[in-house]
Amino acid sequence: MNIMDFNVKKLAADAGTFLSRAVQFTEEKLGQAEKTELDAHLENLLSKAECTKIWTEKIMKQTEVLLQPNPNARIEEFVYEKLDRKAPSRINNPELLGQYMIDAGTEFGPGTAYGNALIKCGETQKRIGTADRELIQTSALNFLTPLRNFIEGDYKTIAKERKLLQNKRLDLDAAKTRLRKAKAAETKSSIWAEEVTKSEQELRITQSEFDRQAEITRLLLEGISSTHAHHLRCLNDFVEAQMTYYAQCYQYMLDLQKQLGSFPSNYLSNNNQTSGTPVPSALSNAIGPSAVAPAGSLIMASSSNLNDLKELSGSRKARVLYDYDAANSTELSLLADEVITVFSVVGMDSDWLMGERGNQKGKVPITYLELLN
């Protein structure tokens, strides 16, 4: 029975405190009560903590999007994390592409140029997929986890103490209001003297509790500078992980390029026509064919070949390296791998020759040609 009486009294006291805070808060909003302002240093610390929390959340979420673009996969990982279970391993996009390429190359035949190239490309894509997986794991451990620990740990503690400070501040201002009212009533009647004494004692207690909570909150907030220093180290780890990843990918592609470059030239020219960045015909004709010839021309249209074409006398057979769309009726459209007859014309630009295919004639760019012996 005594325990029940105690619980009822505690409940009534808590309800009274809550009501007092609600009244004080409402009167402050209506401009009918004074409000104790926090010192400037504490306000700055609170602002810095809030700013840190907001930007940490944004950086963390966008990093997650960068590392895992699939929103469904992110949700699945979040659920498994909350269940404290390890998410099932899934094949990533580069690995899946690599497997498709390997399967296609095997189907077409490893002995064929295209099949062999597909297999080599597939193996490289799978290596990139492995590097991508390592980047995600390293970044999650060294960068995302510390950021998440701050949001879900340190900042929650700060927010809890900040809310407690707000409550202590409301209690202090409510005590000030009651004392002020008691003193005003005392001037009219001496029976309020006891109420004034009680209010003064209550004010001393609430002031002491407020000062103590303000100090606790200040000490926590001053740790934000240490948090920034820790996050800086984590950021360096993230940058290093990215640097390692991109360096690996670059080396893998260099090795792949060398492997593909070992194929016979008749295969290379065919592949190069679609491997470069497509250039619209209108743009090609506007700035000149020699300026926008596909990247493969740097290999196939060697300097000796170009010199032979520019110094051509008489007519010769030439193989077309890339498709070319004629800009006007004076030019001749070309198809990759076809053989045409070319010859020079007096007064013509050295970057062009006259091409002939059956009864069709027209100017053709020399960077699209390879002379045949």
VMD Tcl script that draws the C-alpha trace (Angstrom):
set ca {
  {0.00 0.00 0.00}
  {2.87 2.38 0.83}
  {4.49 1.59 -2.51}
  {1.26 2.43 -4.28}
  {1.01 5.72 -2.42}
  {4.60 6.50 -3.42}
  {3.90 5.75 -7.10}
  {0.78 7.90 -7.06}
  {2.66 10.79 -5.48}
  {5.53 10.45 -7.99}
  {3.09 10.34 -10.86}
  {1.34 13.45 -9.58}
  {4.67 15.25 -9.12}
  {5.82 14.32 -12.66}
  {2.47 15.48 -14.07}
  {2.81 18.76 -12.20}
  {6.35 19.30 -13.53}
  {5.23 18.50 -17.08}
  {2.31 20.91 -16.81}
  {4.57 23.63 -15.39}
  {7.00 23.22 -18.31}
  {4.15 23.27 -20.84}
  {2.76 26.48 -19.38}
  {6.19 28.11 -19.33}
  {6.92 27.06 -22.92}
  {3.54 28.35 -24.14}
  {3.92 31.70 -22.38}
  {7.41 32.12 -23.86}
  {6.01 31.54 -27.34}
  {3.30 34.11 -26.68}
  {5.83 36.60 -25.32}
  {4.23 36.55 -21.87}
  {7.19 35.06 -19.97}
  {10.93 35.69 -19.79}
  {13.37 33.12 -21.13}
  {16.85 32.38 -19.80}
  {19.27 32.59 -22.74}
  {22.19 30.18 -23.02}
  {25.65 31.72 -23.15}
  {27.08 32.43 -26.62}
  {29.74 29.70 -26.38}
  {27.16 27.03 -25.60}
  {24.89 28.25 -28.40}
  {27.80 28.04 -30.87}
  {28.59 24.51 -29.74}
  {24.94 23.49 -30.16}
  {24.86 24.99 -33.65}
  {28.12 23.22 -34.59}
  {26.78 19.88 -33.37}
  {23.54 20.27 -35.32}
  {25.44 21.26 -38.47}
  {27.76 18.26 -38.05}
  {24.81 15.93 -37.67}
  {22.99 17.24 -40.77}
  {26.01 17.07 -43.09}
  {27.20 13.74 -41.72}
  {23.81 12.22 -42.54}
  {23.86 13.66 -46.07}
  {27.43 12.49 -46.77}
  {26.71 9.05 -45.33}
  {23.53 8.53 -47.37}
  {25.09 9.73 -50.62}
  {28.17 7.55 -50.07}
  {25.84 4.58 -49.67}
  {24.17 5.52 -52.97}
  {27.60 5.80 -54.64}
  {28.74 2.40 -53.39}
  {25.39 0.65 -53.91}
  {23.22 2.41 -56.55}
  {20.45 -0.21 -56.26}
  {17.91 1.11 -53.69}
  {16.37 -2.34 -53.18}
  {19.77 -3.78 -52.32}
  {20.37 -0.94 -49.85}
  {17.02 -1.64 -48.15}
  {17.84 -5.33 -47.93}
  {21.24 -4.59 -46.39}
  {19.59 -2.21 -43.91}
  {17.08 -4.88 -42.83}
  {19.79 -7.50 -42.36}
  {21.86 -5.00 -40.38}
  {18.95 -4.26 -38.05}
  {18.37 -8.01 -37.62}
  {22.09 -8.36 -36.83}
  {22.46 -10.88 -39.62}
  {24.91 -11.02 -42.50}
  {23.39 -10.13 -45.86}
  {23.69 -12.88 -48.52}
  {26.49 -12.37 -51.00}
  {25.24 -11.34 -54.43}
  {27.00 -11.00 -57.77}
  {27.62 -7.35 -58.71}
  {27.11 -5.75 -62.13}
  {30.73 -5.96 -63.43}
  {30.92 -9.62 -62.36}
  {27.60 -10.38 -64.07}
  {28.69 -8.63 -67.28}
  {31.99 -10.49 -67.13}
  {30.22 -13.84 -66.80}
  {27.96 -13.04 -69.76}
  {31.00 -12.13 -71.87}
  {32.83 -15.32 -70.92}
  {29.78 -17.46 -71.68}
  {29.28 -15.70 -75.03}
  {32.95 -16.07 -75.92}
  {32.83 -19.77 -75.07}
  {29.71 -20.15 -77.21}
  {31.27 -18.36 -80.20}
  {34.48 -20.32 -79.78}
  {37.67 -19.36 -77.90}
  {39.60 -19.99 -81.12}
  {37.83 -17.13 -82.91}
  {39.05 -13.56 -82.57}
  {35.71 -12.30 -81.25}
  {35.21 -15.20 -78.87}
  {38.73 -14.87 -77.50}
  {38.31 -11.11 -77.05}
  {35.01 -11.59 -75.23}
  {36.59 -14.05 -72.81}
  {39.48 -11.69 -72.09}
  {37.09 -8.78 -71.57}
  {34.90 -10.92 -69.33}
  {37.83 -11.92 -67.15}
  {38.80 -8.27 -66.79}
  {35.24 -7.28 -65.88}
  {35.20 -9.92 -63.17}
  {38.46 -8.55 -61.77}
  {36.88 -5.08 -61.72}
  {33.86 -6.59 -59.93}
  {36.17 -8.04 -57.28}
  {37.88 -4.66 -56.86}
  {34.45 -3.02 -56.60}
  {33.48 -5.45 -53.84}
  {36.70 -4.68 -51.95}
  {36.05 -0.93 -52.28}
  {32.57 -1.32 -50.79}
  {33.81 -3.44 -47.89}
  {36.73 -1.14 -47.08}
  {34.64 2.03 -47.36}
  {31.86 0.58 -45.21}
  {34.31 -0.42 -42.49}
  {36.61 2.61 -42.46}
  {34.26 5.42 -43.50}
  {30.54 4.66 -43.26}
  {30.65 2.81 -39.94}
  {32.33 5.67 -38.01}
  {29.85 8.17 -39.47}
  {26.93 5.95 -38.55}
  {28.32 5.42 -35.04}
  {28.36 9.19 -34.55}
  {24.76 9.61 -35.73}
  {23.38 6.64 -33.80}
  {25.62 6.95 -30.75}
  {27.37 10.20 -29.88}
  {24.78 12.52 -31.37}
  {21.88 10.66 -29.72}
  {23.59 11.20 -26.37}
  {24.07 14.88 -27.19}
  {20.41 15.21 -28.24}
  {19.27 13.52 -25.02}
  {21.36 15.84 -22.82}
  {20.28 18.84 -24.90}
  {16.63 17.97 -24.31}
  {17.32 17.56 -20.59}
  {18.99 20.98 -20.57}
  {15.89 22.46 -22.21}
  {13.70 20.93 -19.49}
  {15.97 22.26 -16.73}
  {15.83 25.66 -18.35}
  {12.02 25.58 -18.40}
  {12.01 24.53 -14.74}
  {14.34 27.43 -13.90}
  {12.24 30.00 -15.73}
  {9.02 28.63 -14.22}
  {10.57 29.00 -10.75}
  {11.57 32.58 -11.59}
  {8.01 33.31 -12.69}
  {6.51 31.84 -9.50}
  {8.93 33.85 -7.33}
  {8.10 37.03 -9.18}
  {4.37 36.45 -8.74}
  {4.81 35.58 -5.05}
  {6.76 38.77 -4.40}
  {4.13 40.81 -6.22}
  {1.42 39.25 -4.06}
  {3.50 39.75 -0.89}
  {3.32 43.52 -1.32}
  {-0.42 43.27 -0.99}
  {-0.64 40.65 1.77}
  {1.89 39.32 4.29}
  {0.45 35.80 4.08}
  {2.53 35.33 0.89}
  {5.84 35.58 2.80}
  {6.04 31.80 3.24}
  {5.33 31.30 -0.46}
  {8.17 33.70 -1.33}
  {10.59 31.75 0.87}
  {9.49 28.49 -0.73}
  {9.85 29.96 -4.25}
  {13.33 31.28 -3.48}
  {14.44 27.85 -2.30}
  {12.95 26.25 -5.40}
  {14.77 28.80 -7.58}
  {18.12 27.97 -5.98}
  {17.56 24.27 -6.62}
  {16.49 24.73 -10.26}
  {19.36 27.14 -10.89}
  {21.84 24.60 -9.54}
  {20.36 21.78 -11.66}
  {20.36 23.98 -14.75}
  {24.02 24.99 -14.27}
  {25.02 21.37 -13.75}
  {23.17 20.21 -16.88}
  {24.61 23.08 -18.93}
  {28.13 21.98 -17.93}
  {27.43 18.34 -18.85}
  {26.03 19.41 -22.21}
  {28.97 21.73 -22.85}
  {31.53 18.97 -22.17}
  {29.75 16.65 -24.60}
  {29.52 19.33 -27.29}
  {33.20 20.20 -27.03}
  {33.88 16.64 -28.16}
  {32.58 17.58 -31.63}
  {36.06 18.88 -32.51}
  {37.48 15.44 -31.75}
  {34.71 13.95 -33.89}
  {35.77 16.14 -36.82}
  {39.39 15.01 -36.40}
  {38.29 11.36 -36.35}
  {36.08 11.81 -39.41}
  {39.00 13.45 -41.22}
  {41.09 10.32 -40.70}
  {38.16 8.23 -41.95}
  {37.85 10.47 -45.00}
  {41.53 9.91 -45.80}
  {40.93 6.15 -45.58}
  {37.99 6.49 -47.98}
  {40.05 8.49 -50.47}
  {42.86 5.91 -50.26}
  {40.37 3.10 -50.88}
  {39.02 4.91 -53.95}
  {42.53 5.60 -55.20}
  {43.43 1.91 -54.89}
  {40.22 0.90 -56.67}
  {40.67 3.25 -59.63}
  {44.37 2.36 -59.92}
  {43.44 -1.32 -60.07}
  {40.77 -0.70 -62.70}
  {43.18 1.39 -64.78}
  {45.83 -1.34 -64.64}
  {43.28 -4.03 -65.54}
  {42.17 -2.03 -68.59}
  {45.76 -1.35 -69.65}
  {46.49 -5.08 -69.52}
  {43.29 -5.80 -71.46}
  {44.19 -3.22 -74.10}
  {47.59 -4.86 -74.59}
  {45.97 -8.27 -74.93}
  {43.48 -7.01 -77.48}
  {46.26 -5.17 -79.30}
  {47.99 -8.49 -79.94}
  {45.19 -9.58 -82.29}
  {45.81 -9.48 -86.09}
  {45.24 -6.06 -87.71}
  {42.30 -7.26 -89.78}
  {40.43 -8.00 -86.53}
  {41.57 -4.84 -84.81}
  {40.33 -2.53 -87.54}
  {36.92 -4.13 -87.44}
  {36.65 -3.82 -83.68}
  {38.05 -0.29 -83.50}
  {35.32 1.16 -85.67}
  {32.81 0.75 -82.85}
  {35.09 0.97 -79.83}
  {35.73 4.71 -80.08}
  {33.29 7.46 -79.19}
  {30.77 7.83 -82.05}
  {31.11 11.08 -83.99}
  {28.03 12.38 -85.83}
  {28.52 12.68 -89.59}
  {27.58 16.36 -89.54}
  {30.26 17.11 -86.93}
  {32.81 15.03 -88.81}
  {32.20 16.96 -92.01}
  {32.17 20.32 -90.22}
  {35.65 20.03 -88.68}
  {37.31 17.75 -91.20}
  {37.75 13.97 -91.28}
  {41.41 13.93 -90.29}
  {40.55 15.70 -87.00}
  {37.85 13.28 -85.92}
  {38.98 9.94 -87.31}
  {38.22 7.13 -84.83}
  {40.76 6.34 -82.16}
  {41.82 3.21 -84.01}
  {43.26 5.32 -86.83}
  {46.13 6.20 -84.52}
  {47.16 2.58 -84.86}
  {46.05 1.60 -88.35}
  {46.72 4.83 -90.20}
  {50.44 4.84 -89.35}
  {52.67 7.72 -90.37}
  {54.26 5.63 -93.14}
  {50.83 4.70 -94.48}
  {49.70 8.34 -94.42}
  {52.88 9.46 -96.19}
  {52.36 6.81 -98.88}
  {48.79 8.01 -99.36}
  {49.80 11.68 -99.55}
  {52.60 10.93 -102.05}
  {50.47 8.59 -104.12}
  {51.05 8.73 -107.88}
  {48.89 6.74 -110.22}
  {46.09 4.56 -108.94}
  {46.28 2.01 -106.09}
  {43.96 -0.32 -104.29}
  {43.08 0.65 -100.71}
  {41.05 -0.99 -97.98}
  {38.53 1.11 -96.05}
  {39.13 1.10 -92.29}
  {35.89 2.70 -91.11}
  {32.46 3.65 -92.35}
  {32.28 7.18 -93.75}
  {29.17 9.15 -94.77}
  {29.66 11.57 -97.64}
  {28.86 15.18 -96.74}
  {27.94 16.19 -100.27}
  {27.84 14.97 -103.86}
  {31.61 15.54 -104.33}
  {32.47 12.89 -101.72}
  {32.14 9.13 -101.77}
  {30.51 7.20 -98.90}
  {32.58 4.29 -97.60}
  {31.92 0.99 -95.85}
  {34.46 -0.63 -93.55}
  {36.56 -3.43 -95.10}
  {35.56 -2.72 -98.71}
  {38.37 -2.30 -101.28}
  {38.32 0.72 -103.59}
  {40.64 2.31 -106.12}
  {42.23 5.62 -105.10}
  {44.31 8.17 -107.00}
  {45.45 11.73 -106.48}
  {44.21 14.78 -108.35}
  {46.32 17.88 -108.93}
  {45.30 20.74 -106.65}
  {43.36 18.52 -104.21}
  {43.89 18.88 -100.45}
  {46.61 16.45 -99.28}
  {44.22 14.97 -96.69}
  {41.96 13.71 -99.49}
  {42.20 11.35 -102.46}
  {39.80 10.58 -105.25}
  {38.09 7.24 -104.67}
  {36.49 5.02 -107.27}
  {34.11 2.11 -106.79}
  {32.64 0.77 -109.99}
  {31.11 3.77 -111.74}
  {30.99 5.84 -108.54}
  {33.63 8.47 -107.84}
  {34.20 11.01 -105.10}
  {36.63 12.45 -102.59}
  {37.61 10.21 -99.65}
  {39.64 11.05 -96.48}
  {43.04 9.36 -96.36}
  {42.75 8.64 -92.59}
  {40.01 6.13 -93.44}
  {42.21 4.15 -95.85}
  {44.99 1.56 -95.81}
  {46.98 1.02 -98.98}
  {47.21 -2.54 -100.17}
  {50.35 -4.01 -101.68}
}
mol new
graphics top color blue
foreach p $ca { graphics top sphere $p radius 0.5 }
foreach p [lrange $ca 0 end-1] q [lrange $ca 1 end] { graphics top cylinder $p $q radius 0.2 }
display resetview
